[in-house]
Amino acid sequence: MSNILFVGPQGSGKGTQAKRVAAVEGIPHISTGDIFRAAIAEQTPLGREVQPFLDSGSLVPDELTIGLIRERLQQPDTVTGFVLDGFPRNMAQAGALDEMLDAIDRPLDIVFEFALSDELALERCLGRAIEEGRTDDTPEMIARRLGTYHEQTEPIVQHYRAAGRLVVIHAERSIDEVNAELSAALAQATA
């Protein structure tokens, strides 16, 4: 069983690596960003509620995101583990996640921090915007989200470091190099 969390700035490759690790481990990849974007595309009530936040580069309110994750972690496919990507994004969400996982006796096994410079994150996001046609990846929005990451999300890195679960991944390298580092760290953590 592997309960894995990926933390890092946008453009660090979290989503790409989360999908790979989830496939190898046979566990679901849970991405709040993917869930929110799908809800927006489908014009669901959730999508209409979160769209203004995503359009402005703001975080979706904690109560919405926490409820979404609580519901998702109760699904049967998460019993053998999961890869969380994009949650938690602040200390309130980290506390809520810790409480959720404690309540079901399934703590995080490992937390990967994807370390990447803002310059490279910006470059990658702009490339992704062109490649995937993502309208939320403008230079202004990327800069705003990076600022939010540094202000609100980076403190949770220290939270998980203090808990002894944090492994830093050097995300500036190629997809395959990052995946090799991740696989080795995961093998060591679950041995």
C-alpha positions as CSV (number, residue, x, y, z in Angstrom):
1,M,0.0,0.0,0.0
2,S,1.3,3.4,-1.0
3,N,-0.2,6.7,0.0
4,I,1.8,9.3,-1.9
5,L,1.7,13.1,-2.1
6,F,3.3,15.2,-4.7
7,V,4.1,18.9,-3.9
8,G,5.8,21.4,-6.1
9,P,5.2,24.5,-8.2
10,Q,3.2,24.4,-11.5
11,G,5.3,23.2,-14.3
12,S,7.5,20.9,-12.1
13,G,6.1,17.8,-13.7
14,K,4.0,16.6,-10.8
15,G,1.1,15.6,-13.0
16,T,3.2,13.7,-15.5
17,Q,5.1,11.8,-12.8
18,A,1.9,11.2,-10.7
19,K,0.3,9.4,-13.7
20,R,3.4,7.3,-14.2
21,V,3.7,6.3,-10.5
22,A,0.0,5.6,-10.3
23,A,0.1,3.3,-13.3
24,V,3.1,1.4,-12.0
25,E,1.7,1.1,-8.5
26,G,-1.8,0.3,-9.7
27,I,-3.4,3.1,-7.6
28,P,-5.4,6.1,-8.6
29,H,-3.9,9.5,-9.5
30,I,-6.0,12.2,-7.8
31,S,-5.4,15.6,-9.2
32,T,-7.6,18.5,-7.9
33,G,-6.6,20.5,-11.0
34,D,-7.8,17.8,-13.4
35,I,-11.0,17.3,-11.4
36,F,-11.7,21.1,-11.5
37,R,-10.8,21.5,-15.2
38,A,-13.1,18.5,-16.1
39,A,-15.9,20.0,-14.0
40,I,-15.5,23.4,-15.8
41,A,-15.4,21.7,-19.2
42,E,-18.6,19.8,-18.4
43,Q,-20.2,22.9,-16.9
44,T,-21.2,21.0,-13.7
45,P,-22.3,23.0,-10.6
46,L,-18.8,22.4,-9.2
47,G,-17.2,23.7,-12.4
48,R,-19.3,26.9,-12.4
49,E,-18.4,27.4,-8.7
50,V,-14.6,27.0,-9.2
51,Q,-14.1,28.6,-12.6
52,P,-13.8,32.2,-11.3
53,F,-11.1,31.1,-8.9
54,L,-9.1,29.3,-11.5
55,D,-9.6,32.2,-14.0
56,S,-8.1,34.7,-11.5
57,G,-5.2,32.4,-10.5
58,S,-6.6,32.1,-6.9
59,L,-6.9,29.0,-4.8
60,V,-10.3,27.3,-4.7
61,P,-11.7,27.8,-1.2
62,D,-10.6,25.2,1.3
63,E,-14.1,23.9,2.1
64,L,-14.7,23.1,-1.6
65,T,-11.4,21.4,-2.1
66,I,-11.3,19.6,1.2
67,G,-14.8,18.2,0.6
68,L,-13.8,17.1,-2.9
69,I,-10.8,15.2,-1.6
70,R,-12.7,13.7,1.4
71,E,-15.2,12.3,-1.1
72,R,-12.6,11.0,-3.5
73,L,-10.6,9.3,-0.8
74,Q,-13.7,7.4,0.3
75,Q,-13.9,5.7,-3.1
76,P,-13.1,2.0,-3.1
77,D,-10.2,2.3,-5.6
78,T,-8.1,4.3,-3.0
79,V,-8.0,1.4,-0.4
80,T,-4.7,0.1,-1.7
81,G,-3.2,3.6,-2.0
82,F,-3.3,6.8,-4.0
83,V,-1.1,9.5,-5.5
84,L,-2.3,13.0,-4.5
85,D,-1.3,15.8,-6.8
86,G,-2.3,19.5,-6.2
87,F,-3.6,19.0,-2.7
88,P,-2.9,20.2,-0.1
89,R,-2.0,23.7,-1.2
90,N,-1.9,25.4,2.2
91,M,-1.5,24.6,5.9
92,A,-5.3,24.4,6.5
93,Q,-5.7,21.8,3.8
94,A,-2.6,19.9,5.1
95,G,-4.2,19.8,8.5
96,A,-7.5,18.6,7.1
97,L,-5.7,15.9,5.0
98,D,-3.8,14.7,8.1
99,E,-7.1,14.5,10.0
100,M,-8.8,12.7,7.2
101,L,-6.0,10.1,6.8
102,D,-5.7,9.6,10.6
103,A,-9.5,9.0,10.8
104,I,-9.2,6.1,8.3
105,D,-5.8,5.0,9.6
106,R,-4.0,5.5,6.3
107,P,-1.3,8.1,6.8
108,L,0.9,9.4,4.0
109,D,3.8,7.0,3.3
110,I,5.9,9.5,1.4
111,V,5.8,13.1,0.3
112,F,7.7,14.2,-2.8
113,E,8.7,17.8,-3.2
114,F,9.4,18.7,-6.8
115,A,12.1,21.4,-6.6
116,L,12.2,23.8,-9.6
117,S,13.2,27.4,-10.2
118,D,10.5,29.9,-11.0
119,E,12.2,30.7,-14.3
120,L,12.0,27.1,-15.5
121,A,8.5,26.7,-14.2
122,L,7.4,29.8,-16.2
123,E,9.1,28.4,-19.3
124,R,7.5,25.0,-19.0
125,C,4.1,26.4,-18.3
126,L,4.2,28.7,-21.3
127,G,5.2,25.6,-23.5
128,R,2.4,23.6,-21.9
129,A,-0.1,26.4,-22.7
130,I,0.8,26.3,-26.4
131,E,0.9,22.4,-26.5
132,E,-2.3,21.8,-24.6
133,G,-4.2,25.0,-25.5
134,R,-4.5,25.9,-21.8
135,T,-5.9,29.3,-21.4
136,D,-5.0,29.5,-17.7
137,D,-1.3,29.5,-18.5
138,T,-0.6,33.1,-19.4
139,P,2.6,34.8,-18.0
140,E,0.5,36.9,-15.6
141,M,-1.5,33.9,-14.3
142,I,1.6,31.7,-14.0
143,A,3.4,34.5,-12.0
144,R,0.4,34.9,-9.7
145,R,0.2,31.1,-9.1
146,L,3.9,30.9,-8.4
147,G,3.5,33.7,-5.9
148,T,0.6,31.9,-4.3
149,Y,2.7,28.6,-4.2
150,H,5.6,30.3,-2.4
151,E,3.3,32.1,0.1
152,Q,0.8,29.4,0.8
153,T,2.1,26.0,-0.3
154,E,5.8,26.0,0.6
155,P,5.1,26.1,4.3
156,I,3.6,22.6,4.0
157,V,6.9,21.3,2.8
158,Q,8.4,22.1,6.2
159,H,5.4,20.4,7.8
160,Y,6.0,17.2,6.0
161,R,9.8,17.5,6.4
162,A,9.3,17.7,10.2
163,A,7.1,14.6,10.0
164,G,10.0,12.7,8.4
165,R,8.1,11.9,5.2
166,L,9.7,14.4,2.7
167,V,11.9,13.5,-0.2
168,V,13.2,16.2,-2.5
169,I,13.1,15.5,-6.3
170,H,15.2,17.5,-8.7
171,A,12.5,18.4,-11.1
172,E,14.7,20.4,-13.6
173,R,15.9,17.2,-15.3
174,S,14.2,15.2,-18.0
175,I,11.0,13.3,-17.4
176,D,12.8,9.9,-17.5
177,E,15.5,11.1,-15.1
178,V,13.0,12.5,-12.7
179,N,11.0,9.2,-12.9
180,A,14.1,7.2,-12.2
181,E,14.8,9.3,-9.1
182,L,11.2,8.9,-8.0
183,S,11.1,5.2,-8.5
184,A,14.3,4.7,-6.5
185,A,13.1,6.8,-3.6
186,L,9.7,5.0,-3.6
187,A,11.4,1.6,-3.7
188,Q,13.5,2.6,-0.8
189,A,10.6,4.0,1.2
190,T,8.4,0.9,0.7
191,A,11.1,-1.6,1.3
